[in-house]
Amino acid sequence: MKKGSYFVTTSRGSIHNEDDLYNTLIEGHLAGAGLDVWESEPPPSTHKLLKLENVIASPHTAGITRDSRNKMSEFVATQLLDIFDGKEPPRPVNSEVLGIFREKFKKI
């Protein structure tokens, strides 16, 4: 990143190397950081990044609203009903096990 830039991450923990980020901040290459994801959630209150004046930290809760929870619940329920009807899951994380799942599902 360019000298004087601000580093902001709101995606997933382990996306950035916390030790490297700390070193880059204390060396002055980066102007600051905004963080709401951590290697270990939640970070300990003694975490070295939390001690820096140029770091702003917030809890990773942007998507936690009543509406988002309701939609997540509805999405999960809909997917389960589809799977029980023999349909393929829309976004399998480990698609390599779908064949095994299909065979086991036939038996129940």
ZIRA-V358984 format. One record per residue. N is the residue number from 1. SS is DSSP state (2 for helix, 1 for strand, 0 for the rest). Layout:
N	SS
N	SS
//
This chain:
1	0
2	0
3	0
4	0
5	0
6	1
7	1
8	1
9	1
10	0
11	0
12	0
13	0
14	0
15	0
16	0
17	0
18	2
19	2
20	2
21	2
22	2
23	2
24	2
25	2
26	2
27	0
28	0
29	0
30	0
31	0
32	1
33	1
34	1
35	1
36	0
37	0
38	0
39	0
40	0
41	0
42	0
43	0
44	0
45	0
46	0
47	0
48	2
49	2
50	2
51	2
52	0
53	0
54	0
55	1
56	1
57	1
58	0
59	0
60	0
61	0
62	0
63	0
64	0
65	0
66	2
67	2
68	2
69	2
70	2
71	2
72	2
73	2
74	2
75	2
76	2
77	2
78	2
79	2
80	2
81	2
82	2
83	2
84	2
85	0
86	0
87	0
88	0
89	0
90	0
91	0
92	0
93	0
94	0
95	2
96	2
97	2
98	2
99	2
100	2
101	2
102	2
103	2
104	2
105	2
106	2
107	2
108	0
//
